[in-house]
Amino acid sequence: MADVRHMRARYRRLLRFALRYMAQAWWFELVLPWIGLAGLAARGRPARLQRIARNFHTLAVERGGLMIKVGQFMSSRLDVLPPEITKELEGLQDEVPPEEFAGIRALAEAELGVPLERAYSFFDPTPLAAASLGQAHRARLTSAAAGETGFAEVVVKVQRPGIESIIDVDLAALRRVAGWLSRVKLVSTHVDLPRLVEEFAQTSLEEIDYLHEAQNAERFAEAFADDERVRVPEIGWERTTRRVLTLQDVTAIKINDLAGLRAAGIDPSAVAAEFATVMFDQLFVDGFFHADPHPGNIFVTPLPAGTRADGRAWALTFVDFGMMGEVPVTLRQGLQQFLIAVASRNGRQLVDSVKDLGVLLPSADTAQLEQAMTELFARFGGMGFADLRQLDERELRGFAVEFSDTMRALPFQLPENFLLIIRAMSLTSGMCSGLDPDFNIWNAIEPYAARLLRDERGGVVRAFAQEAVSIAGVVARLPGRLDDLATRLEDGKIAVETPRLDHRLRRLERTGRRIISAILFAGLLIGGILLRPDDLVFGTVLMVASAPPLLHALFAGMFGRRGPG
């Protein structure tokens, strides 16, 4: 009964947290701008986002479970989330308190059916690493077991006791929050949150099945069996169950240990280039990829001289195969086309490939996106991270705001498997820039795309040839002046204004504001009543703030029309 009460309290705590900050976002990002106080909302946004991220960090560490995974995913989203959030959450990659060893011992012995002293000749009670769903301990196989497997030193992963019940509760809370957000048109027209939560749920449930992880490890090893660049630990199947995983100890230099790499005579920039290529191979060629390539899961293993034909005396060793992703053939071909478009700096082809991937809904007007991508390639196409740091911060900020506005205006959705693809690519990009500040993603993509063009698999050559023929046909048919006009339109140098349409839209906007003011009044009042028991100050503020929209709804329009609209 105590466990049931504990789980109910956990569920309510997560929902209260989500409700509180949803209401806060509603107030600052929607209500204040609507009543003309956008500047006030913008001034406090960095501190507000940092405070929310810090509070979620505390919640995740305190509650554990899937909240750690959610925080880890957000910390890797450097592409879409502001630094106030990603910086605050990045500590969640390693900051997870270990489980008491008594609970770990009890679970492991129940799973293996024998005392730890009989299963292993040595088992270190101090964890090597603690993760949100389990933790790892160094151990040594018995002489008999070592003779069968061919290795003695092992790492044993043991699931956290009671984690399955915690995951059930966390998923229930996430589904509830996704349901709330899916009723917001701004959210529902851009992303199918309930479906993303289900994809996240499937991945999380697979991650706590260590038999599934062991099978993933063997499949990954088979994919790179003849590849000198990659190493994979072997599995101790005799000491592996659904909740206990025994695998060869392959601990080496952590990929982000720059001092350790240099001390071993290994160039970090070479590691960055090779790591990017290996990840590209998994995503765009093999279709089976490591979806959690953070520093704790990748080692650089020194090798004896002459081991590799290319002369490099090291290899990349991957561990932890609980979170793996698969890219179907059709999606992989679309990603290949996307990669080629990026490498060729072709804005129109990039937009076409995004549409083919199913990221943009058919109703999307992609003209602005095509223009934005053309400008992106023209201005920043050949620059690495070091070059970008030399640019005027105002220019970067201005372009980022304009580009973000364009992206937010488009109706997009994330196809199946994209959650893991985005995570893998975000972590890869961050890792490579950390290894080499001058790392240029363009230089990494271009030779890889050229290799794809030479590869006949998936019809990539044929598709690219068709694109070249299409472009050649346009050039041949259009006179020079018309072609110049098309180019100017594409670059956004010609704009079309519609004053009458704008006039009508302004009238509709003013009429709609009274209706929305009434809705805001009800929402703010109810939100304040709900939040007041947990947050007296903020709840009271919401209730008081419901007065202006009420007055606007009642009296706006009684004093005649103002302005030209």
ZALO-126924 format. One record per residue (C-alpha): x, y, z. Coordinates in steps of 0.05 Angstrom, whole numbers. Each point is the difference from the previous one (the first is absolute). Layout:
<pts>
px,py,pz
X,Y,Z
...
</pts>
This chain:
<pts>
px,py,pz
0,0,0
58,47,16
28,-11,-70
-67,16,-31
-5,65,39
71,17,-19
-14,-11,-74
-64,42,3
39,56,34
53,-4,-54
-53,4,-54
-33,61,32
68,34,11
19,-7,-74
-67,27,-24
2,59,48
69,18,-26
-22,-3,-72
-64,39,13
36,55,37
49,14,-56
-50,-9,-55
-42,55,33
62,42,8
19,-8,-74
-72,16,-20
3,65,40
68,24,-23
1,-25,-72
-73,10,-20
-37,47,47
52,54,10
17,7,-74
-74,0,-16
-13,61,44
61,36,-27
51,-18,53
45,-44,-43
61,41,20
-13,-13,74
-6,-75,-13
63,-1,-42
43,36,52
-9,-53,53
0,-60,-47
73,-24,10
-5,1,76
-68,-32,-3
22,-57,-46
62,-12,44
-44,-4,62
-48,-50,-33
59,-43,-24
32,3,69
-64,-22,34
-10,-56,-50
73,-21,12
-15,-5,74
-65,-38,-12
34,-49,-47
57,-16,48
-48,-5,58
-50,-45,-36
46,-37,-48
-34,-48,-49
-20,27,-67
7,72,23
75,-9,-7
-9,-25,-71
-46,59,-17
52,48,28
57,-34,-38
-39,5,-65
-13,74,11
73,13,18
20,-28,-68
-48,44,-39
51,56,-13
-33,12,-68
-69,21,26
4,14,75
32,64,28
67,-7,36
-34,20,66
-34,-68,-1
52,-45,-32
57,27,44
-40,-11,64
-19,-71,-19
65,-26,-28
23,-24,69
-55,-52,-3
45,-40,-48
40,-23,61
-34,27,62
-42,-59,23
4,-25,72
18,-74,7
-46,-52,27
15,-32,68
42,-63,-12
-46,-43,43
-57,10,-49
46,-13,-60
27,-64,32
-70,-26,15
-25,12,-70
61,-30,-34
-1,-63,43
-75,-9,-12
11,6,-75
62,-45,-4
-26,-50,50
66,-4,38
38,44,50
46,51,-32
60,-35,30
-16,-62,-42
-19,38,-63
64,42,1
68,-9,32
0,75,14
-56,52,0
15,73,18
-56,29,44
19,71,-22
-34,15,-66
42,17,-60
-57,42,-27
-71,16,21
-53,13,-52
-74,16,6
-24,-71,-13
57,-42,27
72,2,22
65,-35,-19
50,-36,45
69,-29,-16
5,-75,11
42,-61,-18
-26,-65,-27
17,-66,33
56,-40,-32
-49,-48,-32
-43,55,-29
62,38,-25
24,-62,-35
-65,-5,-38
-7,73,-19
73,16,-13
1,61,47
-1,8,75
-7,74,16
-73,22,-9
-48,56,13
-67,-21,29
-62,44,-11
-55,-10,51
-69,32,-6
-22,47,55
-49,-35,46
-72,22,-13
17,38,-63
-55,-33,-40
-54,29,45
33,68,-2
2,-1,-76
-74,-17,-2
-17,60,43
46,47,-39
-29,-22,-66
-70,11,26
19,71,20
34,14,-67
-62,-26,-37
-44,46,41
43,61,-13
5,-17,-74
-76,-4,-2
-6,69,31
50,30,-49
-31,-34,-60
-63,41,12
40,63,-13
-5,15,-74
69,32,-3
29,-66,25
-45,-50,-35
10,31,-69
76,-7,7
11,-66,35
-39,-63,20
21,-1,73
-40,-62,21
33,-40,-55
69,25,20
-14,-21,72
-19,-69,-24
65,-5,-39
38,23,62
-38,-52,41
18,-56,-47
73,20,2
0,4,76
-33,-68,10
50,-32,-48
57,33,38
-17,-36,65
-1,-68,-35
74,-21,3
-12,-61,-44
-22,49,-54
62,42,13
45,-61,-6
-31,-17,-67
10,71,-23
74,-4,19
10,-63,-41
-37,30,-59
42,63,4
64,-41,5
-21,-40,-61
-11,64,-40
71,23,15
33,-69,1
47,18,-58
9,73,19
67,18,32
-28,65,28
-50,-30,50
4,-48,59
-58,-30,39
1,-39,67
-19,-73,0
-59,-26,41
5,-49,59
-65,-36,-16
5,-49,58
-5,59,48
-52,41,-38
-75,5,12
-54,52,-13
23,41,61
75,-18,3
49,9,-57
72,-25,2
47,24,-54
74,4,-13
36,58,34
25,44,-56
11,64,40
51,46,-33
9,75,-11
-66,37,1
-10,33,-67
-5,70,32
63,-9,42
44,47,-40
59,-4,47
-3,-77,0
-3,-2,-75
60,45,-9
39,-38,53
-12,-63,-42
24,35,-62
-69,4,-31
-23,63,-37
-70,21,25
-16,32,-67
13,-66,-35
-46,-34,50
-54,52,-15
3,-12,-75
-1,-76,7
-56,1,52
-43,43,-46
12,-47,-59
-17,-62,42
-65,32,23
-17,20,-72
11,-72,-21
-48,-25,53
-54,50,-17
5,6,-76
27,-68,-22
-11,-55,51
-66,26,27
14,-27,70
31,52,45
22,15,71
-50,51,25
35,19,65
72,18,-21
17,44,60
71,1,28
-13,-55,51
-19,-49,-55
59,11,-48
73,-18,14
62,10,-41
40,-64,6
76,2,-15
22,-57,-45
69,-32,-14
36,33,-57
-17,-32,-67
-68,-25,23
-37,44,-49
16,3,-73
-7,76,-3
55,8,53
-44,26,57
16,-33,66
-69,8,32
-73,-19,-10
-67,25,24
-33,-46,50
-75,5,10
-36,-24,63
-72,2,26
-46,-23,-55
-65,9,37
-21,59,-42
7,-18,-74
-37,26,-60
-19,-28,-68
-8,39,-64
-46,-33,-51
27,-4,-71
-47,54,-26
17,48,56
74,-15,-9
-4,18,-73
-35,65,19
56,15,50
51,-14,-54
-34,51,-45
-1,49,58
74,-10,10
15,11,-73
-41,64,-1
38,27,60
67,-18,-31
-19,34,-66
-29,61,36
-64,-8,-39
-57,34,37
-56,-25,-45
25,-72,0
6,4,75
-72,21,8
-23,-54,-49
38,-53,40
-31,25,65
-69,-6,-31
16,-71,-25
22,-19,70
-70,17,24
25,53,49
-42,55,-33
-75,-10,-8
-27,4,-71
-34,66,15
67,34,17
18,62,-41
75,-11,-9
18,63,-38
25,35,62
38,-61,24
34,-7,-68
20,73,2
26,-7,72
41,-62,-18
29,36,-62
21,58,45
28,-49,51
44,-34,-51
21,66,-31
20,32,65
25,-57,45
9,-59,-47
75,-8,3
10,18,73
20,-43,59
-14,14,73
63,41,8
-19,44,-60
-69,11,28
29,25,66
35,56,-38
-65,27,-30
-37,60,28
-46,-27,55
-56,46,-23
2,-30,-70
-4,-71,27
-56,18,48
-39,36,-54
5,-57,-49
-17,-51,54
-63,38,20
-22,6,-73
14,-73,-14
-35,-23,63
-61,41,-17
-2,-32,-69
5,-70,29
-53,12,53
-49,24,-52
4,-66,-39
-44,-59,16
49,-57,13
-1,-67,32
53,-50,21
-6,-67,-37
11,-64,38
72,-11,23
17,74,-8
4,11,75
60,-46,5
31,25,-65
-2,72,26
29,-22,66
57,-38,-33
18,57,-47
-4,52,55
47,-39,44
47,-14,-58
4,73,-19
13,22,71
53,-54,10
38,18,-63
1,74,15
25,-16,70
57,-42,-27
18,51,-53
-22,73,6
16,8,-74
-42,-59,-20
-39,18,-62
-62,-42,-11
0,20,-73
69,-30,-11
-24,-64,34
-63,-4,-42
28,15,-70
47,-59,-9
-52,-45,31
-53,25,-48
48,-10,-58
8,-73,21
-75,-8,2
-4,27,-71
47,-55,-22
-41,-52,36
-57,-28,-43
-39,-26,60
-67,34,10
1,33,-68
39,60,27
39,10,-65
-64,-4,-41
-36,50,44
58,49,-2
5,-8,-76
-74,15,-7
10,63,41
57,22,-45
-41,-13,-62
-58,40,30
44,59,14
32,-3,-69
-69,-1,-32
-21,63,37
63,36,-20
-8,-21,-73
-73,22,-5
2,67,36
28,63,-32
55,34,38
-42,57,28
-55,-47,24
52,-45,33
28,62,35
-69,18,24
-10,-71,28
67,5,36
-19,67,31
-66,-29,24
35,-61,29
50,45,38
-57,41,28
20,65,-35
-71,10,-27
-58,5,48
-75,2,-14
-44,43,45
-75,-11,10
-26,63,36
-74,-17,-8
11,-70,28
40,29,58
-56,50,13
-52,-55,5
44,-43,44
9,58,48
-76,9,6
-9,-75,13
56,3,51
-33,57,39
-67,-36,0
31,-65,23
37,33,57
-63,12,40
-20,-73,-6
70,-23,20
1,50,58
-62,-35,28
35,-67,-7
63,28,33
-40,27,58
-30,-69,14
66,-35,-10
40,47,45
-52,-2,55
-5,-77,-1
76,-7,-6
10,46,60
-50,-39,42
35,-66,-18
71,26,12
-13,41,63
5,-58,50
70,-19,-26
25,70,-19
-36,55,38
35,58,-35
-5,-24,-71
-71,-25,9
-22,67,28
35,37,-57
-39,-42,-51
-66,14,34
14,75,2
24,-2,-72
-67,-27,-22
-31,70,10
30,36,-61
-24,-51,-51
-69,0,33
-4,76,-7
25,-4,-72
-52,-53,-17
-56,42,30
17,70,-23
45,-5,-62
-36,29,-60
-46,45,40
43,61,-14
-2,-3,-76
51,-22,-52
71,25,4
51,1,-55
-7,-18,-73
-25,-72,11
</pts>
